[in-house]
Amino acid sequence: MSLDAWLAVAVVVAVFPMMALTRIGTDMILLGAVVVLMTFGVIGPDQALAGFSSSGLFTVAFMYVLVASIRETGGIDLIIRHGLGRPGSEAAAQWRLLVPVATMSGFLNNTPVVATYIPAVLGWSRRIRQPASRFLMPLSFASILGGTVSLLGTSTNLVVNGLLGERYPELSLGLFDIAWVGVPMAVVGVIYLALVGRHLLPRGGGTAQAFENPREFTIEMEVDPEGPLVDKSVEQAGLRHLEDLFLVEIERGGNVVSVVGPGEMLKGNDRLVFAGTSAGAVELQQIRGLMPSRQGELSLEKDYKERRLVEVVVSDQCQFVGQRIREGHFRTLYGAAVLAVCRGGERVAGNLGQIRLQPADVLLLEARPPFIERHRQSRDFLLISQVNGQARPVHEKAWLAWSILGGVVVLATFGVMSMLNAAMLGAALAVITGCCSVGAAKRGMDTQVLLTIAASFGLGAALESSGAAAAMASSALGLVDASPWLLLVGVYVLVALLTALVTNNAAAVITFPIVTAAAENLGVSPMPYVIAVMFAASASFITPIGYQTNLMVYGPGGYRFRDYLRVGGPLNLITAAVALGLIPQIWSF
């Protein structure tokens, strides 16, 4: 290989462990890799920026707007309300959840589908008296399976099809061409989850059990009206920097002051709510002017319009990961106070301020009402769900949002216009008709995914133009003894392993030039291998970190790493068998 080829291989080899083992954003790692390759002259500016002009990238961006319109109008909530209902058994409950989710995920990006379903499933599981852990992992897996039914199901399908169209224009796929494999895979996967997988699921209570008794993690005191703390600020009263406690809120005269600042003045009979350890109660007892609360009802159980109790799932991109809550000034940055932390289905005991946050931790927060909208699309949190509020009512334009998506599907399916044109028209109509505001459309676009896709194109171009892809393909052919069938198996296994460790988009885009070069060297059609890349990139069931929806349910379900391996391992094997058995029958070598 040439020096450029060796440099390209070295950069790609360095990129994958960095994505798997560091907290640096995937988009930043890949963009950095592109900068390195361009600096050393492996690729030129045109190749480095090619991803930003890709039809696949823009199709994904416009589809995000369509999904945002359905979410904003309550279109997914409508299906949830009519779909879940009151099943007579756990088995019936599984079917009521799995079938609609898998179906919907064939037409919508599965991440917002799961984000909308999680809070609904948490409340639903309480009503039917079943642990949430029995439903959240199947929810994620069903959404992944449904995403394999059409090109719209995942951003990876759209991007790989864009690559295919650019390299082999005559081989470009229709919207439902992959359904010949996707539908059998989804059907078999859903049957497995409903009949076999549910017996392998844990029965832990998750966050619902960990947070069910606020008295275990909050302490309430009252300000003595005759004491020395009256008319003093929180700072002056010495309540700002307590060792084991945070002052969360003040209840005063039927109202609540949430996320208390240091300058807040104390009044007689104020009811103070502290979060922290029970040992901290001893410290409070020693402060003159404070006395135990005489009211029986817990303040957090009351509903105030000035306060929201919300659960958030910490993202692996959160800037507070690895930091202690107190040291990171969490309350100052977000305007929210941490009441409790749940990890692995259990509340983390001990000094709340000294807890180091980890990805997938579930935080119970007290915040003001604007917090939810302000941070709904934050990269720091995978999921935000309100604990003490009603679900948003279905908007009267939900039918219109669904109709626009249906129109996009029809136009693209029957070839009236390209998928990019149909998605662009649909996004424009969603904004013009008021189904989605311009602000919601901007927030709905996952910029990290879009940048990851764009940067991945640069790495793929470096492998191809430097000759590294062809050299690696030749080596791969030697390993599989130049057998088309063994090469197909090898491609599927390689991409499935990579997507379990890093993002599915990066795994698919970077391996695409290697896979197509191998097919060309072997003298066979590249189509079976491209389809294998699509399906293997979505086959992420064995770890919580391989797919975003898996990480989203990891904390709320109270799962452990081994739970994914126990339930998802057989599912990975089943889906691989279905895909590898059907792909050569539909797209011959």
Stockholm file with secondary structure:
# STOCKHOLM 1.0

chainA/1-589         MSLDAWLAVAVVVAVFPMMALTRIGTDMILLGAVVVLMTFGVIGPDQALAGFSSSGLFTVAFMYVLVASIRETGGIDLIIRHGLGRPGSEAAAQWRLLVPVATMSGFLNNTPVVATYIPAVLGWSRRIRQPASRFLMPLSFASILGGTVSLLGTSTNLVVNGLLGERYPELSLGLFDIAWVGVPMAVVGVIYLALVGRHLLPRGGGTAQAFENPREFTIEMEVDPEGPLVDKSVEQAGLRHLEDLFLVEIERGGNVVSVVGPGEMLKGNDRLVFAGTSAGAVELQQIRGLMPSRQGELSLEKDYKERRLVEVVVSDQCQFVGQRIREGHFRTLYGAAVLAVCRGGERVAGNLGQIRLQPADVLLLEARPPFIERHRQSRDFLLISQVNGQARPVHEKAWLAWSILGGVVVLATFGVMSMLNAAMLGAALAVITGCCSVGAAKRGMDTQVLLTIAASFGLGAALESSGAAAAMASSALGLVDASPWLLLVGVYVLVALLTALVTNNAAAVITFPIVTAAAENLGVSPMPYVIAVMFAASASFITPIGYQTNLMVYGPGGYRFRDYLRVGGPLNLITAAVALGLIPQIWSF
#=GR chainA/1-589 SS CCHHHHHHHHHHHHHHHHHHHCCSCHHHHHHHHHHHHHHTTSSCHHHHTGGGGCHHHHHHHHHHHHHHHHHHTTHHHHHHHHHHCCCSSHHHHHHHHHHHHHHHTTTSCHHHHHHHHHHHHHHHHHHTTCCGGGTHHHHHHHHHHHTTSSTTSCHHHHHHHHHHHHHCGGGCCCTTTTHHHHHHHHHHHHHHIIIIIHHHSCCCCHHHHHTSCGGGTEEEEEECTTSTTTTCBTTTTTCSSCSSEEEEEEEETTEEEESCCTTCBCCTTCEEEEEECTTHHHHHHTSTTEEECCCSSCGGGSCCTTCEEEEEEECTTCTTTTSBTTTTTHHHHHSEEEEEEEETTEECCSCGGGCBCCTTCEEEEEECTHHHHHHTTCTTEEEEEESSSCCCCCCTTHHHHHHHHHHHHHHHHTTSSCHHHHHHHHHHHHHHTTSSCHHHHHHHSCHHHHHHHHHHHHHHHHHHHTSHHHHHHHHHHHHTTTCHHHHHHHHHHHHHHHHHHSCHHHHHHHHHHHHHHHHHHHTSCSHHHHHHHHHHHHCCCSCSSSSHHHHHHHTTTTCCHHHHHHHHHHHHHHHHHHHHHHHHHHSCC
#=GC SS_cons         CCHHHHHHHHHHHHHHHHHHHCCSCHHHHHHHHHHHHHHTTSSCHHHHTGGGGCHHHHHHHHHHHHHHHHHHTTHHHHHHHHHHCCCSSHHHHHHHHHHHHHHHTTTSCHHHHHHHHHHHHHHHHHHTTCCGGGTHHHHHHHHHHHTTSSTTSCHHHHHHHHHHHHHCGGGCCCTTTTHHHHHHHHHHHHHHIIIIIHHHSCCCCHHHHHTSCGGGTEEEEEECTTSTTTTCBTTTTTCSSCSSEEEEEEEETTEEEESCCTTCBCCTTCEEEEEECTTHHHHHHTSTTEEECCCSSCGGGSCCTTCEEEEEEECTTCTTTTSBTTTTTHHHHHSEEEEEEEETTEECCSCGGGCBCCTTCEEEEEECTHHHHHHTTCTTEEEEEESSSCCCCCCTTHHHHHHHHHHHHHHHHTTSSCHHHHHHHHHHHHHHTTSSCHHHHHHHSCHHHHHHHHHHHHHHHHHHHTSHHHHHHHHHHHHTTTCHHHHHHHHHHHHHHHHHHSCHHHHHHHHHHHHHHHHHHHTSCSHHHHHHHHHHHHCCCSCSSSSHHHHHHHTTTTCCHHHHHHHHHHHHHHHHHHHHHHHHHHSCC
//
